[in-house]
Amino acid sequence: MDITNFQDHHVEVLGIATAIERRLDPASVTTDPGAVSADVVKLFGKFSVHLAIEDKALYPRLAQAADPELRRMAQRFQEEMGGLTQRFDAYRKAWPGPLAIGKDPARFVAETRAILTELRNRIGREDAALYPLAAKAA
């Protein structure tokens, strides 16, 4: 199984997250909430596509793998994905655009940092645990 495209997508998502983090201070967000809002929309768009592809393509394939550890790990990551997707949806509803962000930039910065940490942790765990096993099973 070629998992390179999934890992490449992780690199792209993390690059967008890093760009957002560089701009996350309440003063900058207050000055131009539209710019950071556009980056956040881009990030979650990319990550949502990635999650959908993993959910529809990667995890079902891994569920059929011969290695029981790989099957268990893929199931765990797929289950975890549901909670993460709900968390992202709640974040997007709380911060639908520049007007909402401009009303409370300090809270936006704090919540964005928290969700970016969750995103980085999730990607890091998958890169470290799931993909090496999947590559070995290929």
C-alpha positions as CSV (number, residue, x, y, z in Angstrom):
1,M,0.0,0.0,0.0
2,D,1.4,3.4,-1.0
3,I,0.9,5.7,2.0
4,T,3.3,8.4,0.7
5,N,0.4,10.6,-0.5
6,F,-1.1,10.6,3.0
7,Q,2.2,11.6,4.6
8,D,2.7,14.3,1.9
9,H,-0.6,15.7,2.8
10,H,0.4,15.7,6.5
11,V,3.4,17.9,5.5
12,E,1.1,20.3,3.7
13,V,-1.4,20.5,6.6
14,L,1.4,21.1,9.1
15,G,2.9,23.9,6.8
16,I,-0.4,25.7,6.9
17,A,-0.6,25.2,10.6
18,T,2.8,26.7,11.1
19,A,1.9,29.7,8.9
20,I,-1.2,30.3,11.1
21,E,0.9,30.0,14.3
22,R,3.3,32.7,13.2
23,R,0.4,35.1,13.0
24,L,-1.3,34.2,16.2
25,D,-1.0,37.1,18.5
26,P,-4.1,39.1,19.6
27,A,-2.7,42.4,18.2
28,S,-2.1,41.0,14.7
29,V,-5.5,39.2,14.7
30,T,-7.2,42.5,15.8
31,T,-5.5,44.4,13.0
32,D,-6.3,41.9,10.2
33,P,-8.8,39.1,11.3
34,G,-9.6,38.4,7.7
35,A,-6.1,37.2,6.8
36,V,-5.9,34.7,9.6
37,S,-9.5,33.6,9.0
38,A,-8.6,32.8,5.4
39,D,-5.6,30.7,6.5
40,V,-7.8,28.8,9.1
41,V,-10.4,28.1,6.4
42,K,-7.7,26.8,4.1
43,L,-6.2,24.6,6.9
44,F,-9.5,23.0,7.8
45,G,-10.5,22.6,4.2
46,K,-7.2,20.7,3.5
47,F,-7.4,18.6,6.7
48,S,-11.1,17.8,6.2
49,V,-10.3,16.4,2.7
50,H,-7.4,14.4,4.2
51,L,-9.7,13.0,7.0
52,A,-12.3,12.0,4.4
53,I,-9.7,10.3,2.2
54,E,-8.3,8.4,5.2
55,D,-11.8,7.4,6.4
56,K,-12.9,6.3,3.0
57,A,-9.7,4.9,1.5
58,L,-6.9,4.2,4.0
59,Y,-8.7,2.8,7.0
60,P,-10.9,0.4,5.1
61,R,-7.8,-1.0,3.3
62,L,-5.9,-1.3,6.6
63,A,-8.9,-3.1,8.2
64,Q,-8.2,-5.9,5.7
65,A,-4.5,-6.2,6.5
66,A,-3.0,-9.5,7.6
67,D,-1.3,-7.9,10.6
68,P,-3.7,-7.8,13.6
69,E,-1.7,-5.0,15.2
70,L,-2.1,-2.9,12.1
71,R,-5.9,-3.6,12.0
72,R,-6.3,-2.6,15.6
73,M,-4.2,0.6,15.2
74,A,-6.1,1.6,12.1
75,Q,-9.4,1.1,13.9
76,R,-8.2,3.2,16.9
77,F,-7.2,6.0,14.6
78,Q,-10.5,5.9,12.7
79,E,-12.4,6.0,16.0
80,E,-10.3,8.9,17.2
81,M,-11.0,10.7,14.0
82,G,-14.7,11.0,14.8
83,G,-13.9,12.9,18.0
84,L,-11.4,15.1,16.2
85,T,-13.9,15.9,13.4
86,Q,-16.5,17.0,16.0
87,R,-13.9,19.2,17.8
88,F,-13.0,20.8,14.4
89,D,-16.7,21.4,13.6
90,A,-17.3,23.1,16.9
91,Y,-14.3,25.3,16.4
92,R,-15.4,26.3,12.9
93,K,-18.9,27.2,14.3
94,A,-17.4,29.3,17.1
95,W,-15.2,31.2,14.6
96,P,-17.1,31.5,11.3
97,G,-15.1,34.4,10.0
98,P,-13.4,37.7,10.5
99,L,-16.3,39.4,12.4
100,A,-16.4,36.7,15.1
101,I,-12.6,36.7,15.3
102,G,-12.4,40.4,15.6
103,K,-14.9,40.4,18.6
104,D,-12.6,38.4,20.8
105,P,-9.1,38.0,19.3
106,A,-7.5,36.8,22.5
107,R,-10.0,33.9,22.9
108,F,-9.6,33.1,19.2
109,V,-5.8,33.0,19.5
110,A,-6.1,30.7,22.6
111,E,-8.6,28.3,21.0
112,T,-6.7,28.3,17.7
113,R,-3.4,27.4,19.5
114,A,-5.2,24.6,21.3
115,I,-6.7,23.1,18.2
116,L,-3.5,23.4,16.3
117,T,-1.8,21.5,19.1
118,E,-4.5,18.8,18.8
119,L,-3.9,18.6,15.1
120,R,-0.1,18.4,15.4
121,N,-0.4,15.7,18.1
122,R,-2.8,13.7,16.0
123,I,-0.7,13.8,12.9
124,G,2.4,13.1,14.9
125,R,0.9,10.0,16.5
126,E,-0.3,8.7,13.1
127,D,3.1,9.4,11.4
128,A,5.0,7.7,14.2
129,A,2.7,4.6,14.8
130,L,0.4,3.8,11.9
131,Y,2.3,4.7,8.8
132,P,5.5,2.7,9.6
133,L,3.3,-0.4,10.3
134,A,1.4,0.1,7.1
135,A,4.6,0.6,5.1
136,K,6.0,-2.6,6.5
137,A,2.8,-4.5,5.7
138,A,2.8,-3.3,2.0
